[in-house]
């Protein structure tokens, strides 16, 4: 064999080694891309769950604020009614109007409380969920609406 043949053989070997290295590198890159895609999908799922949890908490907070507002309005209406009833010249028309207003405020407050309860369920808080070390955990099944025979 001539020296040029040896050189060509060495070049062919190095080319084969380089091709093998390129194949291994491409395979590793493909695996890295697949893992990154999976991680991205998982990150997107986590972000969606976090967003949902934040929105649920924000709704619960807004509902609690709204319930507090209704409670203040109810207290004010009751105070006006009581003041009017105690007066010498009680205005029965105003009392009737305030009774209707009071009933409407209570209905709206109760509706918001119903929604707050649903938001609390999504957050796994409230009377339908057990709390670590709570002395009332034994009452949770009853609050969940389960009969004693179902437990």
C-alpha positions as CSV (number, residue, x, y, z in Angstrom):
1,X,0.0,0.0,0.0
2,X,1.2,3.4,-0.9
3,X,1.3,6.3,1.5
4,X,-1.6,8.0,-0.3
5,X,-3.7,4.8,0.3
6,X,-2.9,5.0,3.9
7,X,-3.9,8.6,4.1
8,X,-7.1,7.9,2.3
9,X,-7.8,5.0,4.7
10,X,-7.2,7.2,7.7
11,X,-9.4,10.0,6.2
12,X,-12.1,7.4,5.5
13,X,-11.9,6.1,9.1
14,X,-12.0,9.7,10.5
15,X,-15.0,10.4,8.2
16,X,-16.8,7.3,9.5
17,X,-16.0,8.3,13.1
18,X,-17.3,11.8,12.4
19,X,-20.4,10.4,10.8
20,X,-21.0,8.2,13.8
21,X,-20.5,11.1,16.1
22,X,-22.9,13.2,14.1
23,X,-25.5,10.4,14.2
24,X,-25.1,10.2,18.0
25,X,-25.3,14.0,18.4
26,X,-28.4,14.1,16.2
27,X,-30.0,11.4,18.2
28,X,-29.2,13.1,21.5
29,X,-30.5,16.4,20.1
30,X,-33.8,14.7,19.1
31,X,-34.1,13.2,22.5
32,X,-33.4,16.6,24.1
33,X,-36.0,18.2,21.9
34,X,-38.6,15.6,22.8
35,X,-37.9,16.0,26.5
36,X,-38.0,19.8,26.2
37,X,-41.4,19.4,24.4
38,X,-42.7,17.2,27.3
39,X,-41.4,19.6,29.9
40,X,-43.0,22.5,27.9
41,X,-46.3,20.6,27.9
42,X,-46.0,19.9,31.6
43,X,-45.2,23.6,32.2
44,X,-48.2,24.6,30.2
45,X,-50.4,22.3,32.2
46,X,-49.0,23.5,35.5
47,X,-49.5,27.1,34.4
48,X,-53.1,26.4,33.4
49,X,-53.7,24.8,36.8
50,X,-52.1,27.7,38.6
51,X,-54.1,30.2,36.6
52,X,-57.3,28.3,37.4
53,X,-56.5,28.2,41.1
54,X,-55.7,32.0,41.1
55,X,-58.9,32.8,39.3
56,X,-60.9,30.6,41.7
57,X,-59.3,32.3,44.7
58,X,-59.9,35.7,43.2
59,X,-63.6,34.8,42.6
60,X,-63.9,33.6,46.2
61,X,-62.3,36.8,47.5
62,X,-64.7,38.9,45.3
63,X,-67.7,36.9,46.5
64,X,-66.6,37.3,50.2
65,X,-66.3,41.0,49.7
66,X,-69.7,41.1,48.1
67,X,-71.2,39.1,50.9
68,X,-69.7,41.5,53.4
69,X,-71.2,44.5,51.4
70,X,-74.6,42.8,51.5
71,X,-74.3,42.2,55.3
72,X,-73.5,45.9,55.8
73,X,-76.6,46.9,53.7
74,X,-78.7,44.4,55.6
75,X,-77.5,45.8,59.0
76,X,-78.2,49.4,57.8
77,X,-81.7,48.5,56.6
78,X,-82.5,46.7,59.9
79,X,-81.3,49.7,61.8
80,X,-83.5,52.1,59.8
81,X,-86.5,49.8,60.3
82,X,-85.9,49.5,64.0
83,X,-85.5,53.3,64.3
84,X,-88.7,53.8,62.4
85,X,-90.6,51.2,64.4
86,X,-89.5,52.8,67.7
87,X,-90.6,56.3,66.6
88,X,-94.0,57.6,67.7
89,X,-95.2,58.1,64.1
90,X,-94.0,54.9,62.5
91,X,-94.3,55.0,58.8
92,X,-95.7,51.6,57.8
93,X,-95.2,52.2,54.1
94,X,-91.4,52.8,54.6
95,X,-91.3,49.7,56.8
96,X,-93.0,47.6,54.1
97,X,-90.5,49.0,51.5
98,X,-87.6,48.2,53.8
99,X,-88.9,44.7,54.4
100,X,-88.9,44.1,50.6
101,X,-85.4,45.7,50.3
102,X,-84.2,43.5,53.2
103,X,-85.6,40.3,51.6
104,X,-83.9,41.2,48.3
105,X,-80.6,41.9,50.0
106,X,-80.8,38.7,51.9
107,X,-81.6,36.7,48.7
108,X,-78.6,38.3,46.9
109,X,-76.3,37.7,49.8
110,X,-77.4,34.1,50.0
111,X,-76.9,33.7,46.3
112,X,-73.3,35.0,46.6
113,X,-72.8,32.7,49.6
114,X,-73.9,29.8,47.4
115,X,-71.3,30.8,44.8
116,X,-68.7,31.3,47.5
117,X,-69.4,27.8,48.7
118,X,-68.8,26.4,45.2
119,X,-65.6,28.3,44.8
120,X,-64.4,27.0,48.2
121,X,-65.1,23.5,47.0
122,X,-62.8,24.0,44.1
123,X,-60.1,25.2,46.4
124,X,-60.8,22.2,48.8
125,X,-61.6,24.5,51.7
126,X,-64.7,25.1,53.7
127,X,-67.1,22.9,55.7
128,X,-67.1,20.1,53.1
129,X,-63.4,19.4,53.5
130,X,-61.4,18.1,56.5
131,X,-58.9,20.3,58.1
132,X,-55.8,18.9,59.8
133,X,-56.3,18.7,63.6
134,X,-59.8,20.2,63.5
135,X,-62.1,18.8,66.2
136,X,-65.0,19.1,63.7
137,X,-63.6,16.7,61.1
138,X,-66.2,14.1,62.2
139,X,-69.0,16.5,61.0
140,X,-67.6,16.8,57.5
141,X,-69.5,13.8,56.0
142,X,-72.8,15.3,57.3
143,X,-71.9,18.7,55.8
144,X,-71.1,17.0,52.6
145,X,-74.7,15.7,52.6
146,X,-73.8,12.1,53.1
147,X,-76.1,10.0,55.3
148,X,-74.5,8.2,58.2
149,X,-75.2,4.9,56.4
150,X,-73.1,6.0,53.5
151,X,-70.0,6.6,55.6
